Amino acid sequence: MTACDAALAINPNYPEALWSKGHALELQQQPQAALELYEQSIALKSDFVPAWNNKGTALYQLNLSGEALVALDKAVNLDPNFAEAWSNRGAVLWGLGRFAEAAASVDRALQLQPDDPIARSLRDQMRQMGY
């Protein structure tokens, strides 16, 4: 996070540094603080797909599944080949009880990135549940 802080000290409107710092905070189990940085990043660069993706994951961690799905839908609409967003979208849809849609999203992630261990694990769990 030191590198992000240094970059932001030089340019506080650097969307990639805001996103990177947010991601570090999210990994430290600080989704609310991360969300604020993702939103700042998106305000500066509205088509920044990784920020939309991580906004979705932070919202999901905050138990805001509907809002998380909106953010992840935005990510996959901006870049239909961003596998991580498809996988995360599948996890959110699964949590919402939309099982067939969840499986389709994870299948799309695996089409794009067949060796993704997270998507593969998620899909295996879905198959065990009959999807």
C-alpha positions as CSV (number, residue, x, y, z in Angstrom):
1,M,0.0,0.0,0.0
2,T,3.0,2.3,0.4
3,A,3.5,2.5,-3.3
4,C,-0.2,3.4,-3.8
5,D,0.1,6.1,-1.1
6,A,3.2,7.5,-2.8
7,A,1.5,7.6,-6.2
8,L,-1.6,9.2,-4.7
9,A,0.6,11.8,-3.0
10,I,1.8,12.9,-6.4
11,N,-1.5,12.5,-8.1
12,P,-4.6,12.1,-5.9
13,N,-6.7,11.5,-9.1
14,Y,-4.9,8.4,-10.3
15,P,-7.7,5.8,-10.8
16,E,-5.4,2.8,-10.9
17,A,-3.7,3.7,-7.6
18,L,-7.0,4.3,-5.9
19,W,-8.2,0.9,-7.2
20,S,-5.0,-0.8,-6.1
21,K,-5.2,0.7,-2.6
22,G,-8.8,-0.3,-2.4
23,H,-7.9,-3.9,-3.4
24,A,-5.3,-4.0,-0.7
25,L,-7.8,-2.8,1.9
26,E,-10.4,-5.3,0.7
27,L,-7.8,-8.1,1.2
28,Q,-7.3,-6.8,4.7
29,Q,-11.1,-7.3,5.3
30,Q,-11.9,-3.6,5.1
31,P,-14.6,-3.7,2.4
32,Q,-16.2,-0.3,3.3
33,A,-12.9,1.6,3.0
34,A,-12.2,-0.3,-0.2
35,L,-15.6,0.5,-1.7
36,E,-15.0,4.2,-1.2
37,L,-11.7,4.0,-3.1
38,Y,-13.3,1.9,-5.9
39,E,-16.1,4.5,-6.2
40,Q,-13.5,7.3,-6.4
41,S,-11.6,5.4,-9.1
42,I,-14.8,4.9,-11.1
43,A,-15.7,8.5,-10.8
44,L,-12.4,9.3,-12.5
45,K,-12.5,6.5,-15.1
46,S,-16.0,5.3,-15.6
47,D,-14.9,2.4,-17.9
48,F,-12.3,1.0,-15.4
49,V,-13.5,-2.7,-15.4
50,P,-11.3,-3.9,-12.5
51,A,-12.7,-1.2,-10.3
52,W,-16.3,-2.2,-11.2
53,N,-15.4,-5.8,-10.5
54,N,-14.0,-5.1,-7.1
55,K,-16.8,-2.7,-6.3
56,G,-19.0,-5.7,-6.7
57,T,-17.0,-7.9,-4.5
58,A,-16.8,-5.2,-1.7
59,L,-20.6,-4.7,-1.9
60,Y,-21.1,-8.4,-1.7
61,Q,-18.9,-8.6,1.4
62,L,-21.1,-5.8,2.9
63,N,-24.2,-8.0,2.3
64,L,-25.4,-5.7,-0.5
65,S,-25.9,-8.4,-3.1
66,G,-28.3,-6.5,-5.3
67,E,-25.9,-3.6,-5.6
68,A,-23.0,-6.0,-6.1
69,L,-24.8,-7.6,-9.0
70,V,-25.3,-4.2,-10.6
71,A,-21.6,-3.4,-10.4
72,L,-20.6,-6.8,-11.7
73,D,-23.1,-6.5,-14.6
74,K,-21.5,-3.2,-15.4
75,A,-18.1,-4.9,-15.4
76,V,-19.1,-7.7,-17.8
77,N,-20.9,-5.3,-20.0
78,L,-17.8,-3.1,-20.3
79,D,-15.6,-6.1,-21.0
80,P,-17.4,-9.4,-21.8
81,N,-14.0,-11.1,-21.7
82,F,-13.1,-10.2,-18.1
83,A,-13.3,-13.7,-16.6
84,E,-13.0,-12.7,-12.9
85,A,-16.1,-10.5,-13.1
86,W,-18.1,-13.4,-14.6
87,S,-16.9,-15.7,-11.7
88,N,-17.8,-13.1,-9.1
89,R,-21.1,-12.5,-10.7
90,G,-21.8,-16.2,-10.5
91,A,-21.0,-16.2,-6.8
92,V,-23.4,-13.3,-6.2
93,L,-26.2,-14.8,-8.3
94,W,-25.7,-18.1,-6.3
95,G,-26.1,-16.2,-3.1
96,L,-29.3,-14.7,-4.4
97,G,-30.7,-18.1,-5.2
98,R,-30.5,-17.6,-8.9
99,F,-28.8,-20.9,-9.5
100,A,-29.1,-21.4,-13.2
101,E,-27.9,-17.9,-13.9
102,A,-25.0,-18.4,-11.5
103,A,-23.9,-21.6,-13.2
104,A,-24.0,-19.8,-16.6
105,S,-21.9,-17.0,-15.3
106,V,-19.3,-19.3,-13.9
107,D,-19.4,-21.4,-17.1
108,R,-18.6,-18.1,-19.0
109,A,-15.7,-17.4,-16.7
110,L,-14.3,-20.9,-17.3
111,Q,-14.7,-20.5,-21.1
112,L,-12.5,-17.4,-20.9
113,Q,-10.1,-18.7,-18.3
114,P,-10.3,-22.6,-18.0
115,D,-7.6,-22.9,-15.4
116,D,-9.0,-20.4,-12.9
117,P,-9.0,-22.3,-9.6
118,I,-11.7,-20.1,-8.0
119,A,-14.1,-20.4,-10.8
120,R,-13.4,-24.2,-11.1
121,S,-14.0,-24.7,-7.4
122,L,-17.2,-22.7,-7.5
123,R,-18.5,-24.6,-10.6
124,D,-17.7,-27.9,-8.9
125,Q,-19.7,-26.9,-5.8
126,M,-22.6,-25.9,-8.1
127,R,-22.5,-29.3,-9.8
128,Q,-22.7,-31.0,-6.4
129,M,-25.9,-29.1,-5.8
130,G,-27.3,-30.2,-9.2
131,Y,-26.4,-27.1,-11.3
